[in-house]
Amino acid sequence: MAYYMWTANYTREAVQALVKQPQDREAAVRKAVEAAGGKLLHAFVALGSSDIVIIAEMPDDTAMVAMTLAVGTTGSVTNAATTKLITFAQFTEAMKKAGAITKAYTPPQK
């Protein structure tokens, strides 16, 4: 399983609907994530450039893209962006691999 951060903004129409009829959007997001085979870890409403921040654990990139496409087709969000996240343990492995790669790489010569 891989970790992802998904951010988006509500459309004007979605905000109007939410103000008119407040509802639990975390439950709706959880159902979408689970339908794609994932697990919702955190769901936030953000103050800043994004309205929604979701942290999810998904089986793979395809599952994450499928979930975001499904949500996107509703027209309720805009400016969606997905960021794949790695753990610090994975980062440590990447640093070790980078050390080996630097021995094989020759930079441009002056």
The first five atom37 places (N, CA, C, CB, O) and aatype in JSON, in Angstrom:
{
  "aatype": [12, 0, 18, 18, 12, 17, 16, 0, 2, 18, 16, 1, 6, 0, 19, 5, 0, 10, 19, 11, 5, 14, 5, 3, 1, 6, 0, 0, 19, 1, 11, 0, 19, 6, 0, 0, 7, 7, 11, 10, 10, 8, 0, 13, 19, 0, 10, 7, 15, 15, 3, 9, 19, 9, 9, 0, 6, 12, 14, 3, 3, 16, 0, 12, 19, 0, 12, 16, 10, 0, 19, 7, 16, 16, 7, 15, 19, 16, 2, 0, 0, 16, 16, 11, 10, 9, 16, 13, 0, 5, 13, 16, 6, 0, 12, 11, 11, 0, 7, 0, 9, 16, 11, 0, 18, 16, 14, 14, 5, 11],
  "atom_mask": [
    [1, 1, 1, 1, 1],
    [1, 1, 1, 1, 1],
    [1, 1, 1, 1, 1],
    [1, 1, 1, 1, 1],
    [1, 1, 1, 1, 1],
    [1, 1, 1, 1, 1],
    [1, 1, 1, 1, 1],
    [1, 1, 1, 1, 1],
    [1, 1, 1, 1, 1],
    [1, 1, 1, 1, 1],
    [1, 1, 1, 1, 1],
    [1, 1, 1, 1, 1],
    [1, 1, 1, 1, 1],
    [1, 1, 1, 1, 1],
    [1, 1, 1, 1, 1],
    [1, 1, 1, 1, 1],
    [1, 1, 1, 1, 1],
    [1, 1, 1, 1, 1],
    [1, 1, 1, 1, 1],
    [1, 1, 1, 1, 1],
    [1, 1, 1, 1, 1],
    [1, 1, 1, 1, 1],
    [1, 1, 1, 1, 1],
    [1, 1, 1, 1, 1],
    [1, 1, 1, 1, 1],
    [1, 1, 1, 1, 1],
    [1, 1, 1, 1, 1],
    [1, 1, 1, 1, 1],
    [1, 1, 1, 1, 1],
    [1, 1, 1, 1, 1],
    [1, 1, 1, 1, 1],
    [1, 1, 1, 1, 1],
    [1, 1, 1, 1, 1],
    [1, 1, 1, 1, 1],
    [1, 1, 1, 1, 1],
    [1, 1, 1, 1, 1],
    [1, 1, 1, 0, 1],
    [1, 1, 1, 0, 1],
    [1, 1, 1, 1, 1],
    [1, 1, 1, 1, 1],
    [1, 1, 1, 1, 1],
    [1, 1, 1, 1, 1],
    [1, 1, 1, 1, 1],
    [1, 1, 1, 1, 1],
    [1, 1, 1, 1, 1],
    [1, 1, 1, 1, 1],
    [1, 1, 1, 1, 1],
    [1, 1, 1, 0, 1],
    [1, 1, 1, 1, 1],
    [1, 1, 1, 1, 1],
    [1, 1, 1, 1, 1],
    [1, 1, 1, 1, 1],
    [1, 1, 1, 1, 1],
    [1, 1, 1, 1, 1],
    [1, 1, 1, 1, 1],
    [1, 1, 1, 1, 1],
    [1, 1, 1, 1, 1],
    [1, 1, 1, 1, 1],
    [1, 1, 1, 1, 1],
    [1, 1, 1, 1, 1],
    [1, 1, 1, 1, 1],
    [1, 1, 1, 1, 1],
    [1, 1, 1, 1, 1],
    [1, 1, 1, 1, 1],
    [1, 1, 1, 1, 1],
    [1, 1, 1, 1, 1],
    [1, 1, 1, 1, 1],
    [1, 1, 1, 1, 1],
    [1, 1, 1, 1, 1],
    [1, 1, 1, 1, 1],
    [1, 1, 1, 1, 1],
    [1, 1, 1, 0, 1],
    [1, 1, 1, 1, 1],
    [1, 1, 1, 1, 1],
    [1, 1, 1, 0, 1],
    [1, 1, 1, 1, 1],
    [1, 1, 1, 1, 1],
    [1, 1, 1, 1, 1],
    [1, 1, 1, 1, 1],
    [1, 1, 1, 1, 1],
    [1, 1, 1, 1, 1],
    [1, 1, 1, 1, 1],
    [1, 1, 1, 1, 1],
    [1, 1, 1, 1, 1],
    [1, 1, 1, 1, 1],
    [1, 1, 1, 1, 1],
    [1, 1, 1, 1, 1],
    [1, 1, 1, 1, 1],
    [1, 1, 1, 1, 1],
    [1, 1, 1, 1, 1],
    [1, 1, 1, 1, 1],
    [1, 1, 1, 1, 1],
    [1, 1, 1, 1, 1],
    [1, 1, 1, 1, 1],
    [1, 1, 1, 1, 1],
    [1, 1, 1, 1, 1],
    [1, 1, 1, 1, 1],
    [1, 1, 1, 1, 1],
    [1, 1, 1, 0, 1],
    [1, 1, 1, 1, 1],
    [1, 1, 1, 1, 1],
    [1, 1, 1, 1, 1],
    [1, 1, 1, 1, 1],
    [1, 1, 1, 1, 1],
    [1, 1, 1, 1, 1],
    [1, 1, 1, 1, 1],
    [1, 1, 1, 1, 1],
    [1, 1, 1, 1, 1],
    [1, 1, 1, 1, 1],
    [1, 1, 1, 1, 1]
  ],
  "atom_positions": [
    [[0.85, -1.18, 0.0], [0.0, 0.0, 0.0], [0.9, 1.24, 0.0], [-0.97, 0.0, 1.23], [1.98, 1.25, 0.58]],
    [[0.42, 2.27, -0.66], [1.15, 3.53, -0.77], [0.31, 4.65, -0.16], [1.5, 3.84, -2.26], [-0.91, 4.54, -0.04]],
    [[0.99, 5.72, 0.23], [0.33, 6.87, 0.84], [0.21, 8.01, -0.17], [1.09, 7.34, 2.09], [1.11, 8.24, -0.98]],
    [[-0.92, 8.72, -0.08], [-1.18, 9.83, -1.0], [-1.82, 10.98, -0.24], [-2.09, 9.37, -2.15], [-2.57, 10.79, 0.72]],
    [[-1.51, 12.18, -0.7], [-2.22, 13.38, -0.24], [-2.98, 13.92, -1.45], [-1.22, 14.48, 0.35], [-2.4, 14.1, -2.53]],
    [[-4.24, 14.15, -1.27], [-5.08, 14.69, -2.34], [-5.67, 16.0, -1.85], [-6.2, 13.69, -2.76], [-6.28, 16.05, -0.78]],
    [[-5.49, 17.05, -2.63], [-6.05, 18.35, -2.28], [-6.99, 18.8, -3.39], [-4.94, 19.4, -2.05], [-6.81, 18.45, -4.55]],
    [[-7.99, 19.58, -3.0], [-8.95, 20.09, -3.99], [-9.69, 21.27, -3.4], [-9.95, 18.99, -4.42], [-9.6, 21.56, -2.2]],
    [[-10.4, 21.95, -4.26], [-11.28, 23.04, -3.86], [-12.7, 22.68, -4.24], [-10.85, 24.39, -4.51], [-12.95, 22.07, -5.27]],
    [[-13.63, 23.08, -3.39], [-15.05, 22.92, -3.74], [-15.41, 23.94, -4.81], [-15.96, 23.08, -2.49], [-14.89, 25.06, -4.81]],
    [[-16.29, 23.56, -5.71], [-16.82, 24.52, -6.67], [-17.82, 25.42, -5.95], [-17.5, 23.8, -7.88], [-18.26, 25.11, -4.84]],
    [[-18.16, 26.54, -6.57], [-19.14, 27.45, -5.98], [-20.47, 26.73, -5.73], [-19.36, 28.68, -6.91], [-21.1, 26.92, -4.7]],
    [[-20.87, 25.91, -6.68], [-22.14, 25.17, -6.54], [-22.08, 24.2, -5.36], [-22.46, 24.4, -7.83], [-23.07, 24.04, -4.64]],
    [[-20.94, 23.55, -5.17], [-20.8, 22.62, -4.05], [-20.88, 23.36, -2.71], [-19.47, 21.85, -4.14], [-21.52, 22.89, -1.78]],
    [[-20.22, 24.53, -2.63], [-20.27, 25.32, -1.4], [-21.71, 25.76, -1.12], [-19.33, 26.56, -1.51], [-22.16, 25.7, 0.02]],
    [[-22.41, 26.19, -2.15], [-23.82, 26.58, -1.97], [-24.64, 25.42, -1.43], [-24.42, 27.08, -3.3], [-25.46, 25.6, -0.53]],
    [[-24.43, 24.23, -1.98], [-25.17, 23.04, -1.52], [-24.82, 22.71, -0.07], [-24.87, 21.84, -2.43], [-25.7, 22.33, 0.7]],
    [[-23.55, 22.84, 0.3], [-23.13, 22.54, 1.67], [-23.68, 23.54, 2.67], [-21.61, 22.52, 1.75], [-24.03, 23.16, 3.79]],
    [[-23.75, 24.8, 2.29], [-24.31, 25.8, 3.18], [-25.82, 25.59, 3.34], [-24.02, 27.23, 2.65], [-26.36, 25.71, 4.44]],
    [[-26.48, 25.27, 2.24], [-27.92, 25.04, 2.26], [-28.27, 23.79, 3.06], [-28.47, 24.93, 0.84], [-29.25, 23.76, 3.8]],
    [[-27.44, 22.75, 2.91], [-27.7, 21.49, 3.6], [-26.37, 20.91, 4.11], [-28.41, 20.47, 2.66], [-25.74, 20.11, 3.42]],
    [[-25.94, 21.32, 5.33], [-24.69, 20.8, 5.88], [-24.71, 19.27, 5.95], [-24.43, 21.39, 7.28], [-25.73, 18.66, 6.28]],
    [[-23.57, 18.67, 5.63], [-23.5, 17.2, 5.57], [-22.09, 16.73, 5.88], [-23.94, 16.68, 4.19], [-21.13, 17.49, 5.77]],
    [[-21.98, 15.47, 6.28], [-20.7, 14.87, 6.65], [-19.94, 14.46, 5.39], [-20.91, 13.64, 7.58], [-20.18, 13.39, 4.84]],
    [[-19.03, 15.32, 4.94], [-18.27, 15.02, 3.72], [-17.17, 14.0, 3.98], [-17.66, 16.3, 3.16], [-16.75, 13.3, 3.05]],
    [[-16.69, 13.89, 5.22], [-15.67, 12.88, 5.52], [-16.21, 11.48, 5.26], [-15.21, 13.01, 6.99], [-15.49, 10.63, 4.73]],
    [[-17.45, 11.24, 5.62], [-18.05, 9.92, 5.38], [-18.13, 9.63, 3.88], [-19.45, 9.84, 6.01], [-17.9, 8.5, 3.46]],
    [[-18.46, 10.64, 3.1], [-18.54, 10.46, 1.65], [-17.16, 10.16, 1.06], [-19.14, 11.71, 0.98], [-17.03, 9.29, 0.19]],
    [[-16.15, 10.87, 1.52], [-14.78, 10.64, 1.05], [-14.32, 9.24, 1.46], [-13.81, 11.71, 1.62], [-13.71, 8.53, 0.66]],
    [[-14.61, 8.85, 2.69], [-14.23, 7.52, 3.18], [-14.81, 6.43, 2.28], [-14.69, 7.32, 4.64], [-14.11, 5.47, 1.93]],
    [[-16.08, 6.57, 1.91], [-16.72, 5.57, 1.04], [-16.03, 5.5, -0.32], [-18.21, 5.9, 0.86], [-15.84, 4.4, -0.85]],
    [[-15.65, 6.63, -0.87], [-14.98, 6.64, -2.17], [-13.6, 5.99, -2.08], [-14.85, 8.09, -2.69], [-13.22, 5.2, -2.94]],
    [[-12.85, 6.32, -1.03], [-11.52, 5.73, -0.84], [-11.63, 4.22, -0.66], [-10.8, 6.37, 0.38], [-10.88, 3.47, -1.27]],
    [[-12.56, 3.79, 0.17], [-12.73, 2.36, 0.41], [-13.22, 1.63, -0.83], [-13.71, 2.14, 1.56], [-12.84, 0.48, -1.06]],
    [[-14.05, 2.27, -1.64], [-14.52, 1.66, -2.89], [-13.36, 1.42, -3.85], [-15.58, 2.54, -3.56], [-13.42, 0.52, -4.69]],
    [[-12.3, 2.22, -3.73], [-11.11, 2.06, -4.57], [-10.11, 1.1, -3.94], [-10.45, 3.42, -4.81], [-9.03, 0.88, -4.48]],
    [[-10.47, 0.51, -2.79], [-9.59, -0.45, -2.14], [-8.63, 0.15, -1.13], [0.0, 0.0, 0.0], [-7.7, -0.52, -0.68]],
    [[-8.86, 1.42, -0.77], [-7.95, 2.11, 0.13], [-8.5, 2.31, 1.51], [0.0, 0.0, 0.0], [-9.57, 1.83, 1.86]],
    [[-7.72, 3.04, 2.3], [-8.09, 3.37, 3.68], [-7.87, 4.87, 3.88], [-7.24, 2.54, 4.72], [-6.78, 5.38, 3.63]],
    [[-8.91, 5.56, 4.32], [-8.8, 6.98, 4.62], [-8.11, 7.13, 5.96], [-10.2, 7.68, 4.63], [-8.58, 6.62, 6.98]],
    [[-6.98, 7.84, 5.97], [-6.24, 8.06, 7.21], [-6.64, 9.37, 7.87], [-4.75, 8.04, 6.94], [-6.81, 9.42, 9.09]],
    [[-6.78, 10.43, 7.07], [-7.17, 11.73, 7.58], [-7.92, 12.5, 6.5], [-5.95, 12.53, 8.07], [-7.62, 12.37, 5.31]],
    [[-8.88, 13.28, 6.92], [-9.59, 14.19, 6.02], [-9.72, 15.52, 6.73], [-11.01, 13.62, 5.61], [-10.19, 15.6, 7.87]],
    [[-9.29, 16.57, 6.05], [-9.29, 17.89, 6.65], [-9.97, 18.9, 5.74], [-7.87, 18.34, 6.96], [-9.97, 18.75, 4.52]],
    [[-10.55, 19.92, 6.34], [-10.92, 21.13, 5.64], [-9.8, 22.11, 5.95], [-12.37, 21.69, 6.07], [-9.45, 22.3, 7.12]],
    [[-9.24, 22.73, 4.92], [-8.06, 23.56, 5.11], [-8.38, 25.04, 4.9], [-6.95, 23.13, 4.14], [-9.28, 25.4, 4.14]],
    [[-7.64, 25.86, 5.59], [-7.7, 27.3, 5.39], [-6.46, 27.68, 4.6], [-7.79, 28.09, 6.76], [-5.35, 27.63, 5.13]],
    [[-6.64, 28.04, 3.35], [-5.5, 28.35, 2.5], [-5.84, 28.12, 1.05], [0.0, 0.0, 0.0], [-6.97, 28.39, 0.63]],
    [[-4.88, 27.63, 0.3], [-5.09, 27.47, -1.14], [-5.98, 26.29, -1.5], [-3.76, 27.32, -1.83], [-6.51, 26.24, -2.62]],
    [[-6.17, 25.35, -0.6], [-7.05, 24.2, -0.83], [-8.15, 24.17, 0.22], [-6.25, 22.87, -0.81], [-7.95, 24.57, 1.37]],
    [[-9.32, 23.7, -0.19], [-10.43, 23.54, 0.76], [-10.38, 22.18, 1.45], [-11.77, 23.71, 0.04], [-10.76, 22.04, 2.61]],
    [[-9.89, 21.18, 0.72], [-9.93, 19.79, 1.18], [-8.51, 19.22, 1.12], [-10.91, 18.93, 0.3], [-7.79, 19.42, 0.15]],
    [[-8.12, 18.51, 2.19], [-6.87, 17.77, 2.2], [-7.19, 16.36, 2.7], [-5.77, 18.48, 3.1], [-7.72, 16.18, 3.8]],
    [[-6.86, 15.38, 1.89], [-7.13, 13.99, 2.21], [-5.79, 13.25, 2.27], [-8.1, 13.33, 1.17], [-4.96, 13.41, 1.38]],
    [[-5.59, 12.45, 3.3], [-4.44, 11.56, 3.38], [-5.01, 10.14, 3.36], [-3.54, 11.84, 4.68], [-5.8, 9.77, 4.23]],
    [[-4.58, 9.36, 2.36], [-5.13, 8.02, 2.21], [-4.03, 7.02, 1.92], [-6.18, 7.99, 1.09], [-2.98, 7.36, 1.38]],
    [[-4.29, 5.78, 2.3], [-3.43, 4.67, 1.96], [-4.16, 3.89, 0.88], [-3.1, 3.77, 3.22], [-5.28, 3.42, 1.09]],
    [[-3.53, 3.75, -0.28], [-4.17, 3.11, -1.43], [-3.31, 1.96, -1.93], [-4.41, 4.14, -2.56], [-2.1, 1.95, -1.71]],
    [[-3.94, 0.99, -2.6], [-3.17, -0.16, -3.1], [-2.07, 0.23, -4.09], [-4.1, -1.15, -3.75], [-0.99, -0.36, -4.09]],
    [[-2.36, 1.22, -4.93], [-1.38, 1.61, -5.95], [-1.83, 2.91, -6.62], [-1.19, 0.49, -7.01], [-2.88, 3.45, -6.31]],
    [[-1.01, 3.38, -7.55], [-1.31, 4.63, -8.25], [-2.62, 4.55, -9.02], [-0.17, 4.98, -9.21], [-3.39, 5.51, -9.06]],
    [[-2.88, 3.41, -9.63], [-4.1, 3.24, -10.43], [-5.35, 3.4, -9.56], [-4.11, 1.86, -11.11], [-6.32, 4.04, -9.98]],
    [[-5.33, 2.84, -8.38], [-6.48, 2.97, -7.47], [-6.69, 4.42, -7.06], [-6.29, 2.1, -6.22], [-7.82, 4.89, -6.98]],
    [[-5.59, 5.12, -6.81], [-5.71, 6.53, -6.42], [-6.27, 7.36, -7.56], [-4.34, 7.08, -5.98], [-7.16, 8.19, -7.35]],
    [[-5.75, 7.14, -8.76], [-6.25, 7.89, -9.91], [-7.71, 7.57, -10.15], [-5.42, 7.57, -11.17], [-8.49, 8.47, -10.46]],
    [[-8.1, 6.32, -10.01], [-9.51, 5.94, -10.21], [-10.41, 6.68, -9.23], [-9.68, 4.42, -10.05], [-11.47, 7.18, -9.61]],
    [[-10.0, 6.75, -7.97], [-10.81, 7.44, -6.97], [-10.92, 8.92, -7.3], [-10.21, 7.26, -5.56], [-12.01, 9.49, -7.22]],
    [[-9.81, 9.55, -7.67], [-9.86, 10.98, -7.96], [-10.67, 11.26, -9.23], [-8.46, 11.55, -8.11], [-11.36, 12.28, -9.31]],
    [[-10.59, 10.38, -10.2], [-11.41, 10.55, -11.41], [-12.89, 10.44, -11.07], [-11.03, 9.5, -12.47], [-13.7, 11.23, -11.56]],
    [[-13.24, 9.47, -10.24], [-14.64, 9.29, -9.86], [-15.18, 10.51, -9.14], [-14.79, 8.05, -8.97], [-16.29, 10.97, -9.43]],
    [[-14.41, 11.04, -8.21], [-14.84, 12.24, -7.49], [-14.9, 13.42, -8.46], [-13.88, 12.56, -6.31], [-15.84, 14.22, -8.42]],
    [[-13.91, 13.53, -9.32], [-13.86, 14.64, -10.27], [-15.03, 14.67, -11.24], [0.0, 0.0, 0.0], [-15.47, 15.75, -11.65]],
    [[-15.54, 13.5, -11.61], [-16.66, 13.47, -12.56], [-17.94, 14.06, -11.99], [-16.92, 12.06, -13.0], [-18.86, 14.37, -12.74]],
    [[-18.01, 14.22, -10.67], [-19.22, 14.79, -10.07], [-19.31, 16.3, -10.29], [-19.25, 14.49, -8.58], [-20.39, 16.88, -10.18]],
    [[-18.18, 16.93, -10.61], [-18.18, 18.37, -10.81], [-18.21, 19.18, -9.53], [0.0, 0.0, 0.0], [-18.4, 20.39, -9.57]],
    [[-18.03, 18.52, -8.39], [-18.11, 19.23, -7.11], [-16.78, 19.8, -6.64], [-18.66, 18.31, -6.06], [-16.73, 20.58, -5.69]],
    [[-15.68, 19.39, -7.3], [-14.37, 19.89, -6.91], [-13.61, 20.4, -8.14], [-13.56, 18.79, -6.2], [-13.91, 20.05, -9.28]],
    [[-12.64, 21.24, -7.85], [-11.78, 21.78, -8.89], [-10.36, 21.89, -8.32], [-12.3, 23.17, -9.4], [-10.17, 21.73, -7.12]],
    [[-9.4, 22.15, -9.17], [-8.01, 22.33, -8.74], [-7.48, 21.14, -7.95], [-7.88, 23.59, -7.91], [-6.7, 21.32, -7.01]],
    [[-7.9, 19.94, -8.3], [-7.46, 18.75, -7.58], [-6.0, 18.45, -7.9], [-8.35, 17.54, -7.92], [-5.55, 18.63, -9.03]],
    [[-5.27, 17.98, -6.9], [-3.87, 17.6, -7.07], [-3.57, 16.42, -6.17], [-2.91, 18.79, -6.75], [-4.01, 16.37, -5.02]],
    [[-2.83, 15.46, -6.71], [-2.43, 14.27, -5.95], [-0.93, 14.29, -5.75], [-2.88, 12.97, -6.69], [-0.17, 14.54, -6.69]],
    [[-0.51, 14.02, -4.53], [0.92, 13.92, -4.2], [1.15, 12.55, -3.57], [1.38, 15.07, -3.24], [0.53, 12.21, -2.57]],
    [[2.05, 11.77, -4.17], [2.41, 10.49, -3.58], [3.38, 10.76, -2.44], [3.03, 9.52, -4.64], [4.31, 11.55, -2.59]],
    [[3.16, 10.12, -1.31], [3.98, 10.33, -0.12], [4.82, 9.08, 0.15], [3.1, 10.67, 1.11], [4.39, 7.96, -0.14]],
    [[6.01, 9.28, 0.71], [6.81, 8.15, 1.16], [7.14, 8.34, 2.63], [8.11, 8.01, 0.31], [7.2, 9.47, 3.13]],
    [[7.35, 7.24, 3.31], [7.68, 7.29, 4.73], [9.15, 7.67, 4.9], [7.38, 5.93, 5.41], [9.91, 7.63, 3.94]],
    [[9.54, 8.02, 6.1], [10.94, 8.31, 6.36], [11.78, 7.05, 6.2], [11.12, 8.9, 7.77], [12.95, 7.14, 5.83]],
    [[11.22, 5.88, 6.48], [11.95, 4.62, 6.25], [12.25, 4.46, 4.76], [11.13, 3.4, 6.78], [13.36, 4.06, 4.39]],
    [[11.27, 4.76, 3.91], [11.5, 4.69, 2.47], [12.51, 5.75, 2.03], [10.18, 4.88, 1.7], [13.33, 5.5, 1.15]],
    [[12.46, 6.92, 2.65], [13.4, 7.99, 2.34], [14.82, 7.57, 2.71], [13.02, 9.28, 3.09], [15.77, 7.86, 1.98]],
    [[14.98, 6.89, 3.83], [16.29, 6.39, 4.25], [16.82, 5.41, 3.21], [16.2, 5.71, 5.63], [18.0, 5.47, 2.86]],
    [[15.98, 4.52, 2.72], [16.4, 3.58, 1.67], [16.81, 4.33, 0.41], [15.27, 2.58, 1.35], [17.78, 3.97, -0.25]],
    [[16.05, 5.37, 0.07], [16.39, 6.17, -1.11], [17.75, 6.85, -0.94], [15.29, 7.23, -1.38], [18.53, 6.92, -1.89]],
    [[18.02, 7.35, 0.26], [19.32, 7.98, 0.51], [20.45, 6.98, 0.33], [19.36, 8.59, 1.92], [21.49, 7.31, -0.25]],
    [[20.26, 5.76, 0.83], [21.28, 4.72, 0.69], [21.51, 4.41, -0.79], [20.86, 3.45, 1.45], [22.66, 4.29, -1.23]],
    [[20.43, 4.27, -1.55], [20.56, 3.99, -2.98], [21.22, 5.16, -3.7], [19.18, 3.7, -3.6], [22.02, 4.95, -4.61]],
    [[20.88, 6.38, -3.29], [21.5, 7.56, -3.9], [23.0, 7.56, -3.68], [20.89, 8.85, -3.34], [23.75, 7.95, -4.58]],
    [[23.44, 7.13, -2.52], [24.88, 7.05, -2.25], [25.58, 6.12, -3.22], [0.0, 0.0, 0.0], [26.67, 6.43, -3.69]],
    [[24.96, 5.0, -3.52], [25.55, 4.06, -4.49], [25.51, 4.62, -5.9], [24.8, 2.71, -4.44], [26.45, 4.43, -6.67]],
    [[24.44, 5.31, -6.23], [24.3, 5.87, -7.58], [25.32, 6.98, -7.81], [22.88, 6.41, -7.8], [25.86, 7.1, -8.91]],
    [[25.6, 7.79, -6.78], [26.56, 8.89, -6.96], [27.94, 8.37, -7.34], [26.66, 9.71, -5.68], [28.71, 9.09, -7.98]],
    [[28.26, 7.13, -6.97], [29.55, 6.53, -7.34], [29.57, 6.16, -8.82], [29.82, 5.28, -6.47], [30.64, 6.06, -9.43]],
    [[28.4, 5.95, -9.4], [28.3, 5.55, -10.8], [28.09, 6.73, -11.74], [27.16, 4.56, -10.98], [28.34, 6.62, -12.94]],
    [[27.65, 7.84, -11.21], [27.31, 9.0, -12.06], [28.49, 9.93, -12.19], [26.11, 9.76, -11.48], [29.17, 10.24, -11.21]],
    [[28.73, 10.37, -13.41], [29.77, 11.37, -13.67], [29.1, 12.67, -14.09], [30.77, 10.87, -14.76], [28.37, 12.69, -15.08]],
    [[29.32, 13.77, -13.35], [28.7, 15.04, -13.72], [29.36, 15.62, -14.99], [28.81, 16.05, -12.55], [30.44, 15.18, -15.38]],
    [[28.72, 16.59, -15.61], [29.33, 17.23, -16.78], [30.69, 17.82, -16.41], [28.39, 18.33, -17.34], [30.88, 18.37, -15.32]],
    [[31.6, 17.7, -17.33], [32.96, 18.22, -17.1], [33.05, 19.67, -17.56], [34.0, 17.35, -17.85], [32.45, 20.06, -18.57]],
    [[33.8, 20.47, -16.82], [33.98, 21.87, -17.16], [35.06, 22.03, -18.2], [34.33, 22.69, -15.92], [35.36, 23.15, -18.61]]
  ]
}
